[in-house]
Every structure is written in structure tokens, then in C-alpha cells.
């Protein structure tokens, strides 16, 4: 029984490597494709908005997130800025 | 592929776009006959007929070697356009052998393409890069920029090992297709014949006794519109077995 289990688990582990590869690829490729359709100015836009905000408020470099989504008839540009709790008051 | 097209009587020229890393001449076995190269023609230092090397095995096949210069910009877009235009008048097929990657040589090779054959092996990095290439083909090629009908895209899967796929160690052709979903031209089995062929400078398609040679011949046939069942996808014993019982 021990031996059989060993072979089974070995076979299971091997099954894993190709299916893991496929899973990883599917996620990655979907991500790449989404990035491909995004306008190329997004990173710069994000950077400049961040710079402007930091003129007035001390925020972290990752406080601004810009997401872009494409729906059938329109595009959505979503801008999310996280301000620290005591921002601007001191 | 170029040899396969030429064997079928199509006047074919194959151009090596891998500037600085010329190797097509070596694979085709004509490395000692290179006098002028692609860059010489573009710079007007030689005319096309001086640079084209006629294959000794097949009268319809010509090779245009890449330049060994380190200057990547040796291939200008205008220059490439002019040479391709000149070749277009007297050849049926112009095969542009692109280097891997998305550097200048590769971009030049794909820019003017009508059809593209994406060559990938069943490995994560290769499949991902293929998807990137498809993105570039769809956005940066001449056909894309001029709003023409898009490039026809085909897939060639190489170094395929049915045994390893059966054991779950390698991405199967269905897995790759699920991600890339392209028109599959052929699956080339991992084969000793490929290394033997490149060692000898003889295109593997000429080795028609070998599995890889036959798989390449199938590829050319399918590219030209023939229907052929896919071969070399199953492990030999399994192949029979699944045909009898599962299929």
C-alpha cells in the first residue's frame, strides 16, 4: 500500500507541473493582454498626479492607483487616492 | 518551411533577419558560400543577385544571409521595404526568418508580413512571449498601422514530447491552444533528427524518414491549404489504444 501510494503521489505531483504551468500562464497572459490594451500614458499620468498630491499632502508613493477598464461602449478610468489619517492638518 | 515550399515548386527566398547572429546559412548548409549579405544589399554595396545564394539541393530555393555587423540598425525600414519589393516581383514566397525577441530585427521581419508563423515550444516563457508577439503583430505591423486586413497568424509547436505530455510534465497542444488559440500548422516532435539535421546543415524537412521531417512537410501542406490529420501527438502505443477505445 505504501508503495502504491508513493507511485500515486508521484504521478499526482507530475500531473501538477503541466497544470500548474497552464494555470500560471492563463493568469499571466490575461494580465498581459489587459495591460496591452491600456493607453500608454497611464503610468506617467499616475506619476504626475502623485507628484501634484505630494506637493500638498504627504502621501506614500503607492497612495495613487489608476485602473483602466474597457467595456463595450465606453472606457472607465478609475482614480483612487488614499490620504493618510492626519493629512493636511499639521 | 522555406525548403518545403521550394520543394513543391514555389520560387522561394528565405531571409535571415537576425542581424549580428547570422545562423540561417549554417542551418541551410551554405555558410561557405556567403559573400554579400542583407545589409550590403540595403546599403547598395551589392545587388540582390550577388547576395542571394541558390540552394544546391533545390533549384527554387534562395537564401539571403543576415549581416554579421553589430550595428542593429543596419536594416532600415525603407531598405527592407525596397528589397522585399524587389524580391516580390520574382518570387512566390518570401520567408522572413525572425530572431527571437522584440528587437529591431524581429520588428523588421514582422513589419511587412502578410502571414506570420509563431514558433513556440511547450514551455511557459515561450508561450508567454508568443502571446506578446501576437500583440505586437496586431498593433505594430504595417497591416495594422495602415488599417488593412490583419496578418494571418499561425502556430507551430516544436520540441513536443507526447510521452511527457501524457505524464503531465509538459503543456499539451490543447493547453497551448487554449491560451493562444491560433490556427495550428503542425506539432514538431522533439527529435534527434532536428539536431542531426542542423549538425549536417541539411534542413530537417529533407529527412523524410524522420518524424520531425514529416511533421514539417505536414506543416507546409497545411499552410498551402491541404487538410492533413495531426500526427505525432500521442505516444506510439497510446495512439493506437486511444484510437481503438477512446478517440
Interface residues (C-beta under 8 A of the other chain):
Chain A: X11 X14 X15 X16 X17 X18 X19 X21 X22 X24 X25 X26 X28 X29 X32 X33 X36
Chain B: X124 X127 X128 X131 X132 X135 X139 X165 X167 X168 X169 X170 X171 X172 X175 X178 X179
